Amino acid sequence: MKQKVVLCPGQGAQAVGMGKAWFDSSPEAREVFEAADRVMSDFWRASPATAGMPKLSKICFEGPADLLNRTDVSQPAIYTVGGAMFASAQKVWHDDWESPMASAGLSLGEYTALCAAGAIGFEEGLRLVALRGRAMQEAAEAVPSGMVALIGADEASAQGVCDAASGGEVLVCANFNAPGQVVISGSRGACERSLGAAEAAGLRATPLVVAGAFHSPIMAPAAERLGEALAAAAITEPRCPVLSNVTGQPHAAGGGGSMVDAIRQRLVEQLTSPVRWSECCQWLVANAAGDFVEVAPGKTLSGLMRRIDRATKVQSYDEPIAG
């Protein structure tokens, strides 16, 4: 059996009921959820706004959907489900999962990928993800903003829409998910104007149901808060290549600093920089000859891979693995 190339989903993959089958079937997954409940109960209790929040596992399993879909909840929830699935997989397929050939995660999923590669402990990563989600939620609430998916766009045409519709406000390319699929992000007015600019350019534009303009300068206050936490976080060099969303290349030492310094910096930059997921996957296809697998929840990344490189098959593990 080949080593695994591990792909980890980001925000948007959440769904009520996620992780319940893993919790019921795997003691290892159950331990991860129990640890997550402890960490998140402490995190939520520290803020009056979230002091009465239910257990994270209860929100994952039972919802309600409007609570699970909140940025400050969905991010730690998705990270936890991925961690639970990975812990169970390590028990069933020991060597292949304990030493991935490479890993990558879409936006939030980069934290899961770093955890899978041994660069960050599960609980340490969860605390960072919880802070990230809260900071992004608050930054989004501070400025009316949004995101728009452009179908049929490449980087040049998406940038053209941004230039045409910005009107002096923030509007930038935010996600290069796959060929022909680019997401732009910015102030509410600029996003509204982008719909007409996209139509004029022959593109199909769809406003996304999100809290705000992720991966844009509007997230700068969140990046500053996250940077302070990352500076104090326990991070080590990963055991395998982990792809950076910011560069589309594996994390590496640079600028006179260590790889760990570079990881911290790229994770801060990620909040205000475009996600180059298509480039990450192209690097993996060219350089990692393992079995591509998608960590729970969902099957979003296997769908994107069909658009990026149809010859590369991705096995999604949204349900428990048989031994």
ABEGO torsion letter per residue (X at the ends): XBBBBBBBBBBGABBBGBGAAAAAABAAAAAAAAAAAAAAAAAAAABAAAAABBBAAAAAAAOBAAAAABAAAAAAAAAAAAAAAAAAAAAABBAAAABBABBBBBEAAAAAAAAAAGABBAAAAAAAAAAAAAAAAAAAAABBBBBBBBBGBBAAAAAAAAAAAAGGBBBBBABBABBGBBBBBEBAAAAAAAAAAAAAAGBBBBBBBBABBBGBAAAAAAAAAAAAAAAABBBBBBABBBBBAAAGBBBBBBGGBBAAAAAAAAAAAAAABBBBAAAAAAAAAAABABBBBBBOBEAAAAAAAAAABAABBBBBBABBBBX
